[in-house]
């Protein structure tokens, strides 16, 4: 879940420029007599949150994770200067944090699985939620997962959700579940990404099982059902899988987040299926290292990006699914369908590491499925 492809970012940023992240049509209007007071109150709150921060925030994440106006706005409101450094992979981040023994950095934003390791190694500190007045803006569907079950260490900052996208003119019916991919009407008309844990996982979910089951007999049973999908599968491809849908070569495709966004931005007549069995996703989140030089600055920044309007600007820029419930009303209509999960979606699960025995069974059934597709 890194920075989106250049073309995708260009598309999202173009939409933002056309509609305006601060467009009052989307955000509602602030009464003239209270606008100045609200702005002053927000500035005072931000300054109070960071007044002991020593004037600097050492932010460590991937390149291009925030629009410049957010970084500039935080510095202006709090007087805290941001030192932005980036890494190329989660593993590189963890190695540097280990080398620094939990020091050097005030705030890290990384992927769920690596955060679990950082917490287990004692490299993260618990949040002081008294300093996070905007904590309640987080969408609960993105809280309480394996890497931080009690939500003590992390603030979600974007989700990657692979989904089914389809052309209703081609399929002839609306898809509402993973199970619909097996519909005979979709013979030779489905494209899939090539991540076997993800595809095996949606089969398990269609059976009422967990993405992360350790029961090899259940996984083997899922393999039998997966082979039944073969007649409907025309393409298994990891790169630019959305192109097969956009070209009309297939009527439905199971795509990664960036591919979903690309497909919808190129053809707004396409539809997204949020499967009734529940979502599978990954989460990016921010955490404060155990020996952060300025944890107050980190809390101040986290609270700043948890603000509904600030969060909306961030998610429009990134193109990943919005993890801030309060921000949804401020996201422009042009991109809302691409990055906001509908209220009807209440279930989700993150794919986790499993035992080698279970992993081997997944590999076995995936190879058998690919042979069946050939």
C-alpha positions in Angstrom: 0.0 0.0 0.0 2.4 2.6 -1.1 2.0 5.8 -3.0 -0.3 5.4 -5.9 0.8 5.1 -9.5 1.6 8.5 -11.1 -1.4 8.3 -13.4 -3.8 7.5 -10.6 -2.6 10.3 -8.5 -2.9 12.7 -11.5 -6.5 11.5 -12.0 -7.4 12.0 -8.3 -5.6 15.4 -8.1 -7.3 16.6 -11.2 -10.7 15.8 -9.7 -9.7 17.7 -6.6 -8.6 20.7 -8.6 -11.9 20.7 -10.5 -14.1 20.4 -7.4 -11.9 21.9 -4.7 -11.1 20.1 -1.5 -12.4 23.2 0.3 -15.5 23.6 -1.9 -18.3 25.0 0.3 -20.8 23.1 -1.8 -19.5 19.9 -0.3 -18.6 21.1 3.1 -21.6 23.3 4.0 -21.2 26.9 5.0 -20.0 28.3 8.3 -22.2 31.1 9.6 -20.3 34.4 9.1 -20.7 35.4 12.7 -19.0 32.2 14.0 -16.4 31.5 11.3 -13.8 33.6 12.9 -14.4 32.2 16.3 -14.2 28.6 15.1 -10.9 29.3 13.3 -9.4 30.9 16.4 -10.6 28.0 18.6 -9.0 25.4 16.3 -5.8 27.3 16.2 -5.7 27.7 20.0 -6.4 24.0 20.4 -3.7 23.0 17.9 -1.1 25.2 19.5 -2.0 23.9 23.0 -1.6 20.3 21.8 1.9 21.0 20.6 3.2 23.7 22.9 5.6 21.3 24.6 6.7 19.7 21.4 10.0 21.5 21.1 9.1 23.0 17.7 9.8 20.0 15.5 8.0 16.8 14.3 10.2 14.0 12.9 7.7 12.3 10.6 8.8 9.0 9.0 6.6 7.4 6.3 6.4 6.8 2.5 7.0 9.6 0.1 3.9 11.6 -0.9 1.6 10.6 1.9 0.2 14.1 2.5 -0.9 17.1 0.4 1.4 20.0 0.9 -1.4 22.2 2.2 -1.9 19.9 5.2 1.8 20.0 6.1 1.9 23.8 5.7 -1.4 24.2 7.6 -0.1 22.2 10.6 3.1 24.2 10.8 1.2 27.5 10.6 -1.3 26.5 13.3 1.1 25.0 15.7 4.5 26.5 15.0 5.9 23.0 14.9 8.3 22.4 12.0 7.9 19.1 10.2 11.0 17.1 9.3 9.6 14.6 6.7 11.8 11.6 5.9 10.6 8.5 4.0 11.4 4.8 3.5 10.9 2.5 0.6 9.5 -0.5 2.4 8.0 -1.5 5.8 11.0 -3.7 6.4 13.4 -0.8 5.9 11.4 1.3 8.4 11.5 -1.4 11.0 15.2 -1.9 10.6 15.9 1.9 11.1 13.5 2.0 14.1 15.3 -1.0 15.6 18.7 0.7 15.0 17.4 3.8 16.7 16.0 1.7 19.6 12.6 3.4 19.2 14.1 6.9 19.1 14.9 9.5 16.4 11.4 9.6 15.0 8.2 11.1 16.5 5.6 9.6 14.3 5.7 6.6 11.9 3.0 5.7 9.4 3.3 2.1 8.0 1.3 -1.0 7.2 -0.6 -3.2 9.8 1.6 -6.3 9.8 4.8 -4.4 10.4 3.2 -2.3 13.2 2.4 -5.5 14.9 6.1 -6.4 14.9 7.1 -2.9 16.1 4.7 -3.1 19.0 5.8 -6.6 19.9 9.4 -5.4 20.0 8.6 -2.6 22.4 9.3 0.1 19.7 5.9 1.9 20.1 4.3 3.7 22.9 0.7 3.9 23.9 -1.3 6.9 22.8 -2.4 9.6 25.2 -6.0 9.9 23.9 -6.6 12.9 26.1 -4.5 14.7 23.5 -6.6 13.4 20.6 -9.9 15.3 20.8 -10.7 14.1 17.2 -10.3 10.4 18.1 -14.1 9.8 17.8 -13.9 10.6 14.1 -12.3 7.3 13.3 -14.6 4.8 11.5 -15.0 1.8 13.9 -14.9 -0.7 11.1 -11.1 0.0 10.8 -10.4 -0.5 14.5 -9.7 -3.4 16.8 -7.6 -5.6 14.5 -4.8 -8.0 15.2 -1.9 -5.5 15.2 -3.6 -3.3 17.9 -6.7 -5.1 19.2 -7.4 -2.5 21.9 -6.5 0.5 19.8 -3.9 1.6 22.3 -1.0 2.4 19.9 -2.3 3.4 16.5 -4.4 5.8 14.4 -5.7 4.3 11.1 -4.7 6.4 8.1 -6.1 4.8 5.0 -7.2 1.3 3.9 -6.6 -0.9 0.9 -9.7 -2.8 -0.1 -9.6 -5.2 -3.1 -13.1 -5.3 -4.6 -15.3 -6.5 -7.4 -15.9 -3.9 -10.1 -18.3 -4.7 -13.0 -20.1 -3.3 -16.0 -23.8 -4.0 -15.5 -24.4 -3.6 -19.3 -22.1 -6.6 -19.8 -23.0 -8.8 -16.8 -26.7 -8.3 -17.1 -27.2 -8.3 -13.3 -25.9 -6.5 -10.2 -23.3 -8.3 -8.2 -23.8 -8.2 -4.4 -21.5 -11.0 -3.2 -18.4 -13.0 -3.8 -20.7 -15.9 -4.6 -22.0 -14.0 -7.7 -18.6 -14.6 -9.4 -19.7 -18.2 -9.8 -22.9 -17.2 -11.7 -22.9 -19.2 -15.0 -23.9 -15.9 -16.8 -20.3 -14.8 -16.2 -18.7 -17.7 -18.2 -15.3 -16.5 -19.6 -16.1 -13.0 -18.3 -14.1 -12.5 -15.1 -10.6 -11.1 -14.4 -8.8 -11.8 -11.1 -5.6 -10.4 -9.5 -3.0 -13.0 -9.0 -2.6 -12.9 -5.2 -3.5 -16.4 -4.1 -4.2 -15.6 -0.4 -6.6 -12.9 -1.5 -8.4 -15.0 -4.1 -8.4 -18.1 -1.9 -9.7 -15.8 0.9 -12.7 -14.6 -1.0 -13.6 -18.3 -1.6 -13.4 -18.9 2.1 -15.5 -15.9 2.9 -18.2 -17.1 0.4 -18.3 -20.3 2.5 -18.7 -18.4 5.8 -15.1 -19.0 6.8 -12.2 -16.7 7.8 -9.5 -15.4 5.4 -7.1 -16.7 8.1 -8.4 -20.1 8.9 -5.7 -22.6 10.0 -7.9 -25.6 9.2 -6.3 -27.3 6.2 -9.4 -29.4 5.6 -11.4 -26.2 5.2 -8.8 -24.7 2.9 -8.8 -27.8 0.8 -12.6 -27.7 0.5 -12.3 -24.1 -0.6 -9.9 -25.3 -3.3 -12.6 -27.6 -4.7 -15.0 -24.6 -4.8 -12.3 -22.4 -6.4 -11.9 -24.9 -9.3 -15.6 -24.5 -10.0 -14.9 -20.9 -10.7 -12.4 -21.7 -13.5 -15.0 -21.7 -16.4 -15.8 -18.0 -15.6 -12.2 -16.9 -15.4 -10.7 -15.3 -18.5 -7.7 -13.5 -17.0 -5.5 -13.9 -13.9 -3.1 -11.0 -13.9 -1.6 -8.7 -11.2 -0.6 -5.7 -13.2 -3.2 -3.2 -14.6 -5.9 -5.8 -14.3 -8.5 -3.0 -14.6 -7.5 -2.7 -18.3 -9.3 -5.9 -19.2 -12.5 -4.4 -17.7 -12.1 -1.0 -19.3 -11.5 -2.6 -22.7 -14.6 -4.7 -22.4 -12.7 -7.9 -22.5 -14.4 -9.0 -19.3 -17.5 -7.8 -17.6 -16.4 -8.2 -14.0 -13.0 -8.0 -12.3 -11.7 -8.5 -8.7 -9.1 -5.7 -8.4 -6.6 -4.1 -6.0 -7.5 -0.7 -4.4 -5.5 1.4 -6.9 -7.0 -0.6 -9.8 -10.5 -0.1 -8.5 -9.9 3.7 -8.3 -8.4 3.7 -11.7 -11.3 1.8 -13.3 -13.9 4.1 -11.7 -12.1 7.3 -12.7 -11.8 6.1 -16.3 -15.4 4.8 -16.5 -17.9 6.2 -14.0 -20.6 3.9 -15.4 -18.9 0.9 -13.8 -20.2 -0.4 -10.4 -18.5 -1.6 -7.3 -19.7 -4.6 -5.3 -19.1 -4.5 -1.6 -19.6 -8.2 -0.9 -22.3 -9.0 1.7 -20.0 -11.7 3.1 -17.6 -8.9 4.4 -14.6 -7.0 3.2 -10.9 -8.1 3.2 -8.5 -5.2 3.6 -5.2 -3.9 4.9 -4.7 -0.8 6.9 -2.0 1.9 7.1 -1.7 3.5 10.6 0.3 6.0 12.5 2.2 5.2 15.7 4.6 7.0 18.1 7.9 5.3 18.6 8.7 4.3 22.2 11.5 6.9 22.6 10.1 9.6 20.3 12.0 12.9 21.0 8.7 14.9 20.8 5.6 12.7 21.4 3.5 15.9 22.0 4.3 17.0 18.5 3.2 13.5 17.2 -0.1 13.7 19.1 -0.7 17.2 17.8 -0.2 16.1 14.2 -2.3 13.0 14.6 -5.1 15.1 16.0 -4.7 17.6 13.2 -5.1 14.9 10.5 -8.0 13.3 12.4 -9.9 16.6 11.9 -12.7 15.8 9.5 -11.9 18.5 6.9 -8.1 17.8 7.0 -8.7 14.1 6.7 -10.9 14.6 3.7 -8.1 16.5 2.0 -5.7 13.7 2.8 -7.8 10.9 1.5 -8.7 12.7 -1.7 -5.0 13.2 -2.3 -4.0 9.6 -1.5 -6.8 7.8 -3.2 -7.1 5.1 -0.5 -10.3 4.3 1.4 -11.2 6.8 4.0 -10.8 5.5 7.6 -12.3 8.7 9.1 -16.1 8.6 9.4 -16.5 12.3 10.1 -14.5 13.2 6.9 -16.9 11.5 4.6 -19.3 14.5 4.3 -16.4 16.7 3.2 -15.1 14.4 0.4 -16.1 15.7 -3.0 -18.9 13.8 -4.9 -16.6 13.1 -7.8 -14.3 10.8 -5.8 -16.6 9.8 -2.9 -17.7 6.5 -4.6 -14.0 5.6 -5.0 -12.8 6.1 -1.4 -15.8 6.0 0.9 -17.1 2.6 2.2 -20.9 2.6 2.2 -22.8 2.7 5.5 -24.2 -0.7 4.7 -20.8 -2.3 5.1 -20.2 -3.3 8.7 -17.9 -6.4 8.4 -14.3 -6.7 7.5 -11.2 -8.8 8.1 -7.5 -8.3 7.5 -5.4 -11.1 5.9 -2.8 -12.2 8.5 0.2 -14.5 8.6 -0.8 -18.1 9.0 1.0 -21.4 9.8 3.3 -22.9 7.2 1.1 -25.9 6.9 -1.9 -23.7 6.0 0.2 -21.6 3.7 1.3 -24.7 1.8 -2.3 -25.8 1.4 -3.2 -22.4 -0.1 -0.3 -22.7 -2.5 -1.5 -26.2 -3.5 -5.1 -25.3 -4.2 -4.0 -22.1 -6.1 -1.8 -24.1 -8.4 -4.6 -26.6 -9.0 -6.9 -23.7 -9.8 -4.5 -22.1 -12.3 -4.2 -25.5 -14.1 -8.0 -25.7 -14.2 -8.2 -22.2 -15.8 -5.6 -23.2 -18.4 
